[in-house]
Amino acid sequence: MENVRITNTPYDDVFRTLINDCSPLIIPVINEVFREHYSGQEKIIFSPNEHFLNQQGGNEEERITDTSFKIEGKETKKYHLECQSSTDNSMLIRFFEYDTQIALDEGIIKGNILTVTLPHSAVLFLRHYTSTPTTLKIRMVTPGGTVEYDIQVVKSQQYTLKEIFEKDLLLLIPFYIFSHETRFEEYEKDKTKLKALQEEYEQIKNKLEELLYQGAISEYTRCTIIDMSNKVLEHIAVKYNSVKEGVKAVMGGKVLEYEAKTIKREGIEQGIEQGIEQGIEQGIEQGEDKLSKLIAKLMENERSQDVIRVTQDKQYRNKLYQEYLIN
């Protein structure tokens, strides 16, 4: 069976890293986009990002969503978010494929009825133009009637720094540099204009430190936001050395990387302990040692970040049972 893997851009990777490693940043974005009122105390449960679509000839094509997850509040809702540097003609097709596959993954058959629940979906555009729509729509014409739903559109460049911090949209900070992209040549030639850009990033750095001091974010979240901002900068300003080095001089570099890795390692160590404890408890409750064997395999292969997830996500756990041939 042939597998085709869809490659991702560096911006997709940054988006996914922020959501997976700093998941509390998701809640304010969901509140903003879908007009929800989550408090931030809700439980976020991630779903596998890999989906296999059946193709003609019996082949399977692997598609990777940027992120799909549930939020458990007063009710449980599914969400699917994608990050796009700009719009393209195939995007609606990919959304339909992803959304239906996400729905099928948790479809319920009762008697002769299959019930599937499509996620609430949205796309984050890092660049937008006058032709960029405010919403996208999928319409399905079925024998039982026409059904349609909207895919919400978020245009990151429409948010000012003031709005980003007022609405706690810290997830957008690494992509803030896109709002300056058309002026890179000016900044490269004019030190005064470059200094104004640096002053904006000085505000970002100071505001993040203020949020850290207030206990609103963790040290790891602060470091990750800055680290991901630098990664975006490396790619978007690859031809503009003064812009790249000027912003990085404000945001920091080597010390940040060391701090983030140290904090992450400490977090992983704590997570491993919690995951092993949960795994042992679940193994005892289920009267089996499959989970214990799986945790041992994950540790052996240095996949410590998966330890907690397999204790909480049954679908992901079953996938890894098959991967490691644990019966």
C-alpha positions, -999 to 999 in steps of 0.1 A, spaced: 0 0 0 15 33 -11 15 62 14 19 98 3 29 122 30 20 159 26 48 181 37 42 211 59 56 247 58 77 261 87 48 282 97 26 251 100 52 236 123 54 268 144 16 268 147 14 232 157 43 235 182 26 264 199 -8 246 202 7 213 213 33 227 238 14 257 250 -22 244 248 -38 271 271 -31 296 243 -58 279 223 -87 290 245 -87 327 239 -84 321 201 -114 298 202 -133 324 222 -125 351 197 -132 331 165 -163 311 176 -177 336 201 -174 311 229 -170 319 266 -145 294 279 -128 303 312 -95 286 304 -101 259 330 -116 235 305 -99 202 295 -84 201 260 -81 166 244 -60 164 212 -69 140 184 -43 123 161 -33 147 133 -27 119 108 -56 108 87 -55 82 59 -78 87 30 -87 59 7 -78 65 -30 -86 48 -62 -67 15 -67 -67 7 -30 -39 32 -21 -40 54 10 -30 90 11 -18 104 44 -30 139 53 -19 158 83 -41 184 99 -25 213 118 -46 205 148 -79 189 159 -91 186 195 -121 186 218 -128 211 246 -147 197 275 -167 224 292 -205 224 299 -207 205 267 -180 188 246 -172 204 212 -147 194 185 -125 219 167 -103 218 137 -78 247 131 -55 252 101 -27 277 95 -22 291 59 3 316 48 -22 326 21 -53 312 4 -52 285 -24 -77 268 -46 -74 234 -29 -79 246 6 -117 240 7 -112 204 -6 -86 197 21 -109 211 48 -138 189 36 -115 159 36 -101 166 71 -135 175 86 -153 144 73 -124 122 84 -123 137 119 -161 131 120 -157 95 108 -130 87 134 -156 91 161 -187 81 142 -213 62 161 -234 34 146 -267 26 163 -289 1 146 -290 11 110 -279 48 116 -244 62 114 -241 95 132 -210 117 125 -203 151 141 -183 176 120 -159 198 140 -161 236 143 -134 247 118 -114 278 112 -84 288 92 -57 314 102 -44 334 73 -10 349 79 -13 370 48 -45 384 34 -55 406 4 -87 424 -7 -98 392 -23 -94 371 8 -129 361 20 -142 367 55 -157 332 57 -154 300 37 -184 277 31 -189 240 24 -222 230 9 -232 193 6 -261 184 -17 -275 151 -4 -305 130 -14 -321 141 19 -315 178 12 -287 205 12 -265 210 42 -239 237 45 -215 250 72 -190 279 75 -153 277 81 -143 308 101 -115 329 87 -90 347 110 -67 373 94 -37 376 117 -26 409 102 -58 426 112 -49 425 149 -28 452 164 -4 446 192 -28 462 216 -57 439 205 -35 408 207 -26 415 244 -61 428 253 -77 397 240 -49 373 251 -43 362 216 -7 353 224 -8 325 198 -6 352 171 26 368 184 51 347 164 32 357 132 30 394 140 60 400 118 38 393 87 22 427 92 56 443 85 65 420 56 58 446 28 82 471 45 112 449 49 131 467 21 125 500 38 137 487 72 168 472 55 178 506 41 166 530 68 179 525 103 153 549 118 125 528 105 142 496 116 145 511 151 108 517 152 102 480 144 127 470 171 107 492 196 75 473 188 93 440 196 107 456 228 70 462 237 62 425 230 91 413 251 82 436 280 46 426 279 54 389 280 77 395 310 48 414 327 24 385 320 50 361 334 54 382 366 16 383 370 15 345 367 -7 347 336 18 326 316 46 302 325 83 307 318 82 279 293 53 296 274 71 329 273 103 312 260 84 292 234 65 323 221 98 341 216 116 310 202 88 305 177 88 342 168 125 338 159 118 307 138 92 326 118 115 355 114 143 332 101 121 321 72 101 353 64 132 376 65 157 352 50 168 379 25 168 408 49 197 404 73 193 437 91 156 430 98 164 395 110 193 404 133 177 436 145 145 419 158 165 389 172 188 413 191 157 425 209 140 392 215 170 372 225 185 340 212 211 316 228 201 321 265 164 317 255 171 284 238 189 270 269 162 282 292 134 267 271 151 233 268 158 232 306 122 241 314 109 216 289 131 188 303 119 194 338 83 194 326 88 161 307 104 145 338 73 155 359 50 143 331 68 109 329 62 103 366 25 113 363 21 93 331 36 61 346 15 64 377 -17 69 356 -6 40 333 -1 16 362 -35 25 377 -52 20 344 -34 -12 338 -45 -26 371 -81 -15 365 -82 -31 331 -65 -63 345 -38 -63 318 -2 -52 314 -4 -40 278 -3 -3 289 28 -9 311 45 -26 281 36 3 259 50 29 284 82 9 286 85 9 248 79 47 247 106 53 273 130 30 255 125 49 223 128 83 241 92 92 233 85 106 268 61 133 255 37 105 245 36 89 279 8 110 293 -11 111 260 -15 73 258 -30 72 293 -57 97 283 -63 91 246 -77 56 239 -76 59 201 -40 71 202 -31 43 226 -46 16 203 -26 31 174 6 27 193 -3 -8 204 -4 -17 167 28 3 160 48 -17 186 29 -50 180 17 -52 216 -12 -76 220 
